[in-house]
Amino acid sequence: MRTSFYVSVAILVTLTSCVSGGFESGEYDYNYDSPAAALAETADPPPKPNQQIAPEPEPELVTVQMRAGDTLYSLSVKHLGTGRRWLEIASLNGFSDAQVTNLSIGQVIRLPAR
């Protein structure tokens, strides 16, 4: 009979320590905030109704003039660091496939931000 009493006490102590999260008596954190509340504190507060929200600045576009021997690929390598962005330059300037091969010297080309 005593053995079952000790087993019951051991189970009760084990369950109590599991439920309390391992805190000793009197150490429980009653000011626990939920993770959502902690995230809400770190987020920027919503703007006030009268407050103007500044628009994000548009990326600066660089313009260059075509010189003899220039291609969109060579401009992409020179100004953007990779030739893979030549299609982006063509799209930004509204060039069709036919226009890409017929660029003239002195033509102003807009380049995207690096």
Backbone as numpy.savetxt, mean C-alpha at the origin, in Angstrom:
# Nx Ny Nz CAx CAy CAz Cx Cy Cz
-11.99 -41.96 47.75 -12.81 -40.77 47.75 -11.94 -39.52 47.75
-10.85 -39.56 48.54 -9.97 -38.40 48.58 -9.29 -38.18 47.23
-8.99 -39.21 46.53 -8.33 -39.09 45.23 -9.21 -38.34 44.26
-10.50 -38.63 44.23 -11.40 -37.92 43.31 -11.54 -36.45 43.72
-11.43 -36.15 45.02 -11.47 -34.75 45.46 -10.25 -34.00 44.92
-9.06 -34.60 45.05 -7.84 -33.97 44.57 -7.85 -33.82 43.04
-8.40 -34.80 42.37 -8.51 -34.72 40.91 -9.45 -33.58 40.54
-10.56 -33.44 41.22 -11.52 -32.38 40.96 -10.89 -31.01 41.20
-10.11 -30.89 42.28 -9.45 -29.63 42.59 -8.42 -29.31 41.50
-7.66 -30.32 41.06 -6.65 -30.11 40.03 -7.30 -29.67 38.72
-8.42 -30.27 38.37 -9.13 -29.89 37.15 -9.66 -28.47 37.28
-10.19 -28.12 38.42 -10.72 -26.79 38.65 -9.60 -25.75 38.56
-8.46 -26.02 39.14 -7.33 -25.10 39.08 -6.85 -24.95 37.64
-6.78 -26.05 36.91 -6.35 -26.02 35.51 -7.31 -25.21 34.67
-8.60 -25.45 34.82 -9.60 -24.71 34.06 -9.58 -23.23 34.41
-9.41 -22.92 35.65 -9.38 -21.52 36.08 -8.19 -20.80 35.48
-7.02 -21.44 35.45 -5.84 -20.79 34.89 -5.97 -20.65 33.37
-6.64 -21.60 32.72 -6.84 -21.50 31.26 -7.79 -20.36 30.92
-8.85 -20.24 31.68 -9.84 -19.20 31.41 -9.29 -17.82 31.70
-8.50 -17.69 32.74 -8.00 -16.37 33.11 -6.81 -15.95 32.26
-6.35 -16.80 31.37 -5.25 -16.43 30.50 -3.91 -16.45 31.20
-3.82 -17.13 32.33 -2.54 -17.24 33.00 -2.24 -16.10 33.95
-3.17 -15.15 34.14 -2.94 -14.06 35.07 -3.10 -14.55 36.49
-2.30 -14.03 37.37 -2.46 -14.32 38.78 -3.66 -13.52 39.29
-4.13 -13.85 40.40 -5.29 -13.17 40.97 -4.98 -11.67 41.11
-5.84 -10.82 40.61 -5.67 -9.38 40.72 -4.87 -8.78 39.58
-4.33 -9.59 38.66 -3.52 -9.08 37.57 -4.28 -8.99 36.25
-5.54 -9.30 36.22 -6.27 -9.33 34.97 -6.42 -7.91 34.40
-6.21 -7.77 33.14 -6.27 -6.48 32.45 -7.72 -6.19 32.08
-8.38 -5.37 32.88 -9.78 -5.06 32.63 -9.95 -3.98 31.56
-8.87 -3.34 31.15 -8.93 -2.28 30.15 -8.55 -2.78 28.76
-8.80 -4.04 28.50 -8.44 -4.63 27.21 -9.32 -4.05 26.11
-8.66 -3.56 25.06 -9.38 -3.08 23.89 -9.35 -4.16 22.83
-10.40 -4.24 22.06 -10.43 -5.21 20.98 -9.44 -4.81 19.90
-8.99 -5.74 19.06 -8.07 -5.38 17.97 -8.66 -4.31 17.05
-9.96 -4.35 16.83 -10.59 -3.33 15.98 -10.46 -1.95 16.60
-10.62 -1.87 17.92 -10.49 -0.58 18.60 -9.05 -0.08 18.53
-8.10 -0.99 18.65 -6.69 -0.59 18.56 -6.37 -0.08 17.17
-6.92 -0.70 16.14 -6.69 -0.24 14.77 -7.36 1.11 14.54
-8.53 1.30 15.11 -9.25 2.56 14.93 -8.48 3.73 15.54
-7.76 3.47 16.62 -6.99 4.53 17.25 -5.82 4.96 16.38
-5.24 4.04 15.62 -4.08 4.38 14.81 -4.46 4.97 13.46
-5.70 4.79 13.03 -6.14 5.31 11.74 -6.33 6.82 11.81
-6.20 7.48 10.67 -6.43 8.92 10.62 -7.90 9.19 10.89
-8.19 10.24 11.66 -9.58 10.55 11.93 -10.26 11.03 10.65
-11.57 10.79 10.52 -12.26 11.25 9.32 -12.26 12.77 9.27
-12.25 13.35 8.07 -12.23 14.81 7.97 -13.54 15.40 8.49
-13.43 16.61 9.03 -14.60 17.32 9.51 -15.40 17.80 8.30
-16.69 18.03 8.44 -17.51 18.44 7.30 -17.01 19.69 6.59
-16.45 20.66 7.32 -16.00 21.91 6.71 -14.57 21.81 6.18
-13.87 20.75 6.55 -12.47 20.62 6.19 -12.34 20.15 4.74
-11.51 20.86 3.98 -11.26 20.50 2.59 -10.21 19.40 2.54
-10.43 18.42 1.69 -9.46 17.36 1.50 -8.60 17.75 0.30
-7.30 17.83 0.54 -6.39 18.23 -0.54 -6.26 17.07 -1.53
-6.44 17.35 -2.81 -6.28 16.27 -3.79 -4.82 15.84 -3.86
-4.61 14.57 -4.18 -3.25 14.08 -4.32 -2.62 14.73 -5.54
-1.38 15.16 -5.42 -0.73 15.79 -6.57 -0.55 14.77 -7.69
-0.82 15.22 -8.91 -0.65 14.34 -10.05 0.84 14.17 -10.31
1.23 12.98 -10.77 2.66 12.80 -11.03 3.13 13.74 -12.12
4.33 14.26 -11.92 4.88 15.20 -12.88 5.24 14.49 -14.17
4.86 15.09 -15.28 5.21 14.56 -16.58 6.41 15.32 -17.10
7.32 14.61 -17.69 8.50 15.21 -18.28 8.28 15.25 -19.79
8.67 16.33 -20.41 8.57 16.40 -21.87 9.97 16.46 -22.45
10.14 15.77 -23.57 11.42 15.78 -24.29 11.13 15.97 -25.77
12.12 16.47 -26.48 11.99 16.61 -27.93 12.75 15.47 -28.59
12.13 14.90 -29.60 12.76 13.82 -30.35 13.98 14.37 -31.09
15.07 13.62 -31.06 16.28 13.96 -31.82 16.53 12.84 -32.83
17.45 13.07 -33.69 17.78 12.07 -34.70 18.21 10.77 -34.02
17.63 9.66 -34.42 17.96 8.35 -33.87 17.15 7.96 -32.65
16.34 8.88 -32.11 15.53 8.55 -30.93 14.36 7.64 -31.31
14.04 6.74 -30.43 12.84 5.91 -30.52 12.16 5.96 -29.16
10.94 5.49 -29.08 10.28 5.45 -27.77 11.02 4.50 -26.84
11.57 3.44 -27.40 12.34 2.50 -26.59 13.59 3.18 -26.01
14.32 3.91 -26.85 15.54 4.56 -26.36 15.22 5.66 -25.35
14.11 6.37 -25.54 13.70 7.37 -24.55 13.32 6.70 -23.24
12.68 5.56 -23.34 12.29 4.82 -22.14 13.52 4.37 -21.36
14.53 3.86 -22.06 15.76 3.43 -21.40 16.47 4.62 -20.76
16.58 5.70 -21.50 17.33 6.87 -21.05 16.67 7.57 -19.86
15.34 7.74 -19.92 14.65 8.55 -18.90 13.95 7.74 -17.81
13.60 6.48 -18.11 12.85 5.69 -17.15 13.63 4.49 -16.62
14.80 4.26 -17.19 15.64 3.19 -16.68 15.37 1.81 -17.25
14.35 1.65 -18.05 14.04 0.37 -18.67 13.34 0.59 -20.00
13.63 -0.26 -20.94 12.99 -0.14 -22.25 11.59 -0.71 -22.27
11.21 -1.42 -21.23 9.90 -2.07 -21.19 8.73 -1.08 -21.10
9.01 0.16 -20.80 7.92 1.12 -20.61 7.62 1.94 -21.86
8.16 1.56 -23.01 7.93 2.33 -24.22 6.45 2.31 -24.62
5.74 1.22 -24.33 4.30 1.16 -24.63 3.52 2.16 -23.76
3.98 2.35 -22.54 3.36 3.32 -21.64 3.52 4.74 -22.20
4.69 5.02 -22.77 4.93 6.33 -23.39 4.02 6.50 -24.60
3.90 5.46 -25.42 3.03 5.53 -26.59 1.58 5.77 -26.18
1.14 5.08 -25.16 -0.24 5.23 -24.68 -0.46 6.63 -24.11
0.49 7.13 -23.33 0.38 8.45 -22.72 0.25 9.54 -23.78
0.94 9.36 -24.89 0.92 10.36 -25.95 -0.17 10.09 -26.98
-0.92 9.00 -26.83 -2.02 8.69 -27.74 -1.57 8.23 -29.12
-0.40 7.61 -29.19 0.12 7.15 -30.48 -0.50 5.81 -30.86
-0.85 5.68 -32.13 -1.27 4.39 -32.67 -0.02 3.61 -33.07
-0.21 2.36 -33.48 0.93 1.55 -33.91 1.64 2.19 -35.09
0.89 2.77 -36.00 1.50 3.38 -37.18 2.27 4.64 -36.81
1.77 5.40 -35.85 2.44 6.64 -35.46 3.74 6.39 -34.72
3.84 5.27 -34.02 5.05 4.95 -33.26 6.25 4.85 -34.20
6.04 4.37 -35.41 7.15 4.21 -36.35 7.39 5.46 -37.19
6.53 6.48 -37.06 6.67 7.70 -37.87 6.82 8.95 -37.00
7.67 8.88 -36.01 7.91 10.05 -35.16 8.91 10.96 -35.85
8.73 12.26 -35.68 9.60 13.20 -36.38 10.54 13.91 -35.41
11.67 14.36 -35.94 12.64 15.10 -35.14 12.00 16.40 -34.68
12.17 16.74 -33.41 11.60 17.96 -32.85 10.23 17.75 -32.23
9.64 16.60 -32.45 8.33 16.31 -31.87 8.45 16.20 -30.35
7.50 16.83 -29.64 7.52 16.82 -28.17 6.82 15.56 -27.68
7.49 14.82 -26.82 6.98 13.57 -26.27 6.84 13.73 -24.76
5.70 13.33 -24.24 5.50 13.35 -22.79 5.92 12.00 -22.22
6.65 12.04 -21.13 7.11 10.82 -20.46 6.44 10.72 -19.09
6.07 9.51 -18.66 5.49 9.36 -17.33 6.53 9.56 -16.24
6.06 9.72 -15.03 6.96 9.88 -13.89 7.75 8.59 -13.69
8.94 8.74 -13.21 9.81 7.57 -13.03 9.29 6.78 -11.89
